Amino acid sequence: MIINIVAAKDHLRHGEIIAVPTDTVYGIAADMYNQQSILKLYSVKNRKSKKPLVVQLAKSSDVTKYLSFIPFDLEKITQRFWPGALTLVLPVKEEMVPGFIRAHLPTAAFRVANNDILRSLIADYGPLAISSANPSGEKELASVDEIEKTFGKNFPVMQGDSEVGTGVASTVLAYVDASWVILRKGSLLLKDLCKVIGYNPPVVSSVDFVNKSYTISPQLHCLEQPYDGSIKVVIGFEGRKYPQAEKVICLGDISKPADVKKAIIKTMHLIQDERHPHVWVDMNFPKTGLMKEVARILERSSEISL
């Protein structure tokens, strides 16, 4: 059910949840201070309450009033990437952000989406608690048709383009123990973040915001040029030399692509268990037949947190 901005504000005031367009995927929004609305949001998505929601703001300057301190480089990051496909997890004044939307953590997630309709709603109504419009664990929804098929034709969807943004969720960047880390890879390229903060933020598989610690997820570097020794752990192939490598994990013989493909899953589990921060992946092979699929699997593995 398509609604305009006036109806959207009315739904929110009455404790209802609505679908809203963003610059990436559709979101489900609720009044961030209405606990019953937040409970509806968690219920509709079948989302665990220990998973925080995102506070959507109308403009980047609004974020500072919620923070317990201003992280280093925050202003540079928000000036460059907000509005945009970047979610920031930041330390907050706990009295400013309800515990029921931040899983009672000392941090909260914030975003300013590059969508004029959504920002206009927030500017008029106030900040909203939002999560992607999909049942938890399923693909994010990027069109009205998808939302109606999933949640029913009577689910209120704020008027916007029939298709929304990239269809890829935002990148999530968190400030932990005086440094920035990536909680989720998404629409924003990591190389663009590096240009702003001066280093490649590590991708992490888990974070303890209370004790300010995290576990780094292995980063796969899929490269076609000859091995240069700069990364000491290598995923390679039988019969090839990798001088200066401290560890070589062999996928097998390139002439036996079926065996190589089978070896990938075991290799990825090994990389995960051993927690190597960076792994060089030998991609210098013909991308034909089954080896084309091998290349696709390896490249896909490099794009997500292992």
Secondary structure, DSSP 8 states (H G I E B T S, - for coil): -EE-HHHHHHHHHTT--EEE--SSS-EEEEETT-HHHHHHHHHHHT--TTS--EEE-SSGGGGGGGBSS--TTHHHHHHHHSSSSEEEEEEB-TTTS-GGGTTT-SEEEEE--S-HHHHHHHHHH--EEEEESS-TTS----BHHHHHHHH-TTS-EES--SB-S-SS--EEEEEETTEEEEEE--SS-HHHHHHHHSS---BEEEEETTTTEEEE--EEEEE-S---SSSSEEEE-TT---TT-SEEEE---TT-HHHHHHHHHHHHHHHHHHT-SEEEEE--S---HHHHHHHHHHHHHHHS--
